[in-house]
Amino acid sequence: MSLPDPEKSQAARLLRRAALCGLVASLALVSACTVRPLYSNQPLTAGSQVGAAAELASISIKPVGTRYAQQVRNNLIFAFGQGSGEPASPAYTLDLGVTELVESAAIVQVQTEEDEPTAGTVTLTANYVLRDTATGAVVAVGKRSIPSSFDRPRQEFAAYRAQIDAENRAARELADLLRLAIAQDLAKYGKKA
């Protein structure tokens, strides 16, 4: 019978200790994880009895002035209420400001010497302030933007219609982006409350 090797037993103890520390650290990391689906039926804010969809449906959006801003507002109302319109007694109000930037993206003419733009980009930027209706407290402030490209044909009306279609696409995408951002803001606000 031979005596145990002190170097091997020391290494085995160190290996077991490192594995135990790694296990404890991974358990601590996993237990601190609070990830949950954003669109689940659980409330977004603490103490709320309604689910995420109902809480988003309780947001009223103030009127806006331009055609493209109205497109964003209409898409947001539809997304928040899932087609049911604006709430009768809103829990939150949303101040929405939408700006537009139209730029020429490319100047390429195949059979002409004119320097007319043949492609453009519409960028819609939304600034929003979400307020609690009961207290008037600011829940969230944010800014999101989305670009949408379009082709500019040589006919004037076709070029105008292409720009309008690009604005409508950007408005739909911006509304989807805002819905997600506002849902995240409400979830953060619920943790603070």
Solvent accessible surface area in square Angstrom, and as a share of the most:
residue,aa,sasa,rsa
1,M,245,1.09
2,S,99,0.64
3,L,164,0.81
4,P,110,0.69
5,D,66,0.34
6,P,100,0.63
7,E,138,0.62
8,K,149,0.63
9,S,41,0.27
10,Q,89,0.39
11,A,60,0.46
12,A,38,0.30
13,R,123,0.45
14,L,97,0.48
15,L,131,0.65
16,R,156,0.57
17,R,150,0.55
18,A,63,0.48
19,A,66,0.51
20,L,109,0.54
21,C,80,0.48
22,G,40,0.39
23,L,100,0.50
24,V,90,0.52
25,A,63,0.49
26,S,52,0.34
27,L,109,0.54
28,A,59,0.46
29,L,137,0.68
30,V,106,0.61
31,S,92,0.60
32,A,74,0.57
33,C,81,0.48
34,T,106,0.62
35,V,133,0.76
36,R,83,0.30
37,P,95,0.60
38,L,39,0.20
39,Y,114,0.43
40,S,28,0.18
41,N,141,0.72
42,Q,100,0.45
43,P,48,0.30
44,L,5,0.02
45,T,14,0.08
46,A,67,0.52
47,G,74,0.71
48,S,27,0.17
49,Q,168,0.75
50,V,72,0.41
51,G,19,0.18
52,A,2,0.02
53,A,45,0.35
54,A,49,0.38
55,E,8,0.03
56,L,1,0.00
57,A,32,0.24
58,S,22,0.14
59,I,3,0.02
60,S,25,0.16
61,I,3,0.01
62,K,94,0.40
63,P,113,0.71
64,V,31,0.18
65,G,80,0.77
66,T,60,0.35
67,R,95,0.35
68,Y,40,0.15
69,A,4,0.03
70,Q,59,0.26
71,Q,55,0.24
72,V,0,0.00
73,R,31,0.11
74,N,71,0.37
75,N,40,0.20
76,L,0,0.00
77,I,27,0.14
78,F,137,0.57
79,A,21,0.16
80,F,4,0.02
81,G,9,0.09
82,Q,123,0.55
83,G,41,0.39
84,S,93,0.60
85,G,31,0.30
86,E,75,0.34
87,P,37,0.23
88,A,112,0.87
89,S,97,0.63
90,P,38,0.24
91,A,46,0.36
92,Y,16,0.06
93,T,29,0.17
94,L,0,0.00
95,D,40,0.21
96,L,17,0.09
97,G,34,0.32
98,V,16,0.09
99,T,79,0.46
100,E,53,0.24
101,L,99,0.49
102,V,50,0.29
103,E,82,0.37
104,S,63,0.40
105,A,64,0.50
106,A,38,0.30
107,I,102,0.52
108,V,97,0.56
109,Q,42,0.19
110,V,134,0.77
111,Q,173,0.77
112,T,38,0.22
113,E,176,0.79
114,E,78,0.35
115,D,120,0.62
116,E,74,0.33
117,P,46,0.29
118,T,31,0.18
119,A,28,0.22
120,G,0,0.00
121,T,26,0.15
122,V,0,0.00
123,T,31,0.18
124,L,0,0.00
125,T,22,0.13
126,A,0,0.00
127,N,70,0.36
128,Y,3,0.01
129,V,37,0.21
130,L,0,0.00
131,R,86,0.32
132,D,25,0.13
133,T,68,0.39
134,A,97,0.75
135,T,102,0.59
136,G,43,0.41
137,A,45,0.35
138,V,75,0.43
139,V,20,0.11
140,A,12,0.10
141,V,106,0.61
142,G,14,0.14
143,K,128,0.54
144,R,79,0.29
145,S,56,0.36
146,I,36,0.18
147,P,83,0.52
148,S,11,0.07
149,S,79,0.51
150,F,15,0.06
151,D,96,0.50
152,R,49,0.18
153,P,50,0.31
154,R,173,0.63
155,Q,129,0.57
156,E,151,0.68
157,F,146,0.61
158,A,32,0.25
159,A,21,0.17
160,Y,128,0.49
161,R,106,0.39
162,A,22,0.17
163,Q,43,0.19
164,I,17,0.09
165,D,56,0.29
166,A,0,0.00
167,E,9,0.04
168,N,29,0.15
169,R,84,0.31
170,A,0,0.00
171,A,0,0.00
172,R,123,0.45
173,E,81,0.36
174,L,0,0.00
175,A,1,0.00
176,D,93,0.48
177,L,60,0.30
178,L,0,0.00
179,R,41,0.15
180,L,66,0.33
181,A,3,0.02
182,I,0,0.00
183,A,1,0.00
184,Q,77,0.34
185,D,23,0.12
186,L,0,0.00
187,A,15,0.12
188,K,120,0.51
189,Y,52,0.20
190,G,2,0.02
191,K,151,0.64
192,K,166,0.70
193,A,90,0.70
